[in-house]
Amino acid sequence: MKRLWLSLLGGCAALSLRAQPAPASQPFPPADLMRIGVYYYPEAWPRDQWPRDIANIKKLGLEFVHMGEFAWAFDEPEEGKYDFTWLDRAVKLCADQGLKVVLCTPTPTPPVWLSERHPEILMIDAQGRRMLHGTREQATWSSEVYRAYVGKIVDQLGRHYGNNPAVWGWQLDNELSHYGKGIDYSEASQQKFRAWLKARYRTIGALNEAWGNSFWSQMYQSFDQIHLPNEEEEVAQLNPHAVLDSQRWFADEAADYLRFQAAILRKYAGNRQWITTNFMQWYTSVDPARSAKDFEILTWTLYPAHGNLNEGPLGFRLGSASEISWVHDYLRTLNGNEGLMELQPGQVNWGPVNPQPYPGAVHLWILRAFAAGAKLVCTYRYREPLAGSELYHYGLAGTDGVTPTPGGLQYSQAAHEMDLLRRNYRPEAAMPAAYAARRTAILTSIDSRWDVDNHKQTVRWDTLGHALKYYRALKELGCPTDVITEDKDFGAYPFLVVPADQLVDAALVGRWRAYAENGGHLVITCRTGQKDRRGHLWEGPWAQPILGLIGAKIKFYDVLPAPFVGHVASGGRTFSWASWAEVLAPDAGTEPLAQYADQYYAGGVAAVTRTLGRGSVTYIGVDSEDGSLEAALVRGVFARARVPVERYDDGFLVDWRDGFWVATNFTEKTEQAPIPPGARIFSGGPVLGPAGVAVWQEGASRR
Ligand code: GAL
């Protein structure tokens, strides 16, 4: 789950069926904007309540129902005896109401008979314990035995529903992961890891070299001697290259498993139904980018208020604007279609403290998804459960099964607003020029993120928090932002930010150089370019490959133990830092932007900028405590490029989508939505309190 910041892992898989989406259909026509739906568990409620519940879902104004992701015990109550009569009835009840259906493969929850008959399908945790039947995600998807059973149930589902016009699309599995248990150390996984390594390195000598195994006599003689790195089994620090490869393998293996399921469904569904899975918010061990070409849409699960503080005094009720918005901007950019498969409906049950969301927060999150371009928003779940592991979790209906909760009413409000927006959609609307001029990409690399996190050098460093400082700065300027992976065309963006991209090669640095020379404005931040793709430091000056590009040397970096903080002066202001500081030596022609104000290197340079060809390169070598230095320096980049920007408060997001402007207020303050005279307002108004939302169209004041 989103909550568990799982401890990572990565890899490939030997034989993988390609599951390319068939291109012909358009499952998400632009004019539909964003569809809104809900999870329903018919298997958990008396049959005579299903018609009432489904009719009430319709009455709320919702458009689709999501079912079946945990229902294997009902789909196949005994081995080989499939029973979809119950699901047929639920699907028909939805269809009769004009509701679309999203069906799921039930593979997170193998039935008890399967685990009893084949205990080898159960994962082994880091301490060597076999997990038991009783919750979910306990199976190992590396097991060929498990895959055989999965293949059969997915085949049955595809055969049965692949032609059913009520079925809109499919979700594979559910938050694929092993939750807090991290990775699976079963023999099946160990063997697949070894096969992956063999395919990657071919000879054991090459692996020994890549992993630096000459140190501590780590030399292997054959691939069969290798195990997944496991802190519980090794005495001192794990080999960082082995850890990074295990993360790559795990992510490859997960993507392969999803592809395996998708390929089966495609045989029956063709391009009539779309396929996705619901990734967890921070996708730390299972990588959505690896599935971008396999699915028509990438979806995720979002629970903004579960006892985390987030930004500002109301952050614990409103969630974090930047985190939410970052994930939307990342998944949307991966293949063009993004959605929220799960969005918190109200209070949840699994956080350390589970507060009530702020009144209006659920509506805020839905409209934020709309602003970010989401094609669908679905909520977990319709009815609050009366039994089972998720007691106390809100739904759209309360414990009586019929009365809408505050979240239910907010979903209903959003669904009706979406209807109004659809009726006013103008396909010809083009992105306003001033907004388009600020288009910015932030580069993200899961390899660099893993590698930095594997060896931070200081517990005060937060890899994602570092990138979010830049993201927040950009949203304050009102920039449309795409979070991009390396395969994207940098030239599509006037501005490009590269935060802490530690693992690079000459080709990537060459692309950055060409980008700036051709007129792009490039911002590179500390910890970038320090290692090669294997995770080795360069035999040469620190961060050697980027030095010619940034126009400076990096003399050394410093970190401070708590409670010490250092200071940096820039533009007449002083900023504090605590996690990471590089001391730079600018080349001739490179302009210093910030200097250290204390420590033994006071006066040393912390940030620089230079022009390069028709563009510019700015290097920021320090990570400030609160992001205010980053905000000031990023603002300077836009000023030097003479591109006008906005001045929104942190947490007040204003974006444009499909002809509509959307302002969302995640702050504790009252904010002013920048609605021009003559605009047509569809939701909210110019004055927005906390959780306030405004949606408007320029130059059309009829209502
Ligand atoms: C999600 C999960 C759902 C449900 C929900 C509760 O992460 O996918 O199945 O457990 O959390 O908030």
Residues whose N, C-alpha, C, O or C-beta is under 5 A from the ligand:
A	BS01	GAL	M1 K2 E175 T301 V348 Y380
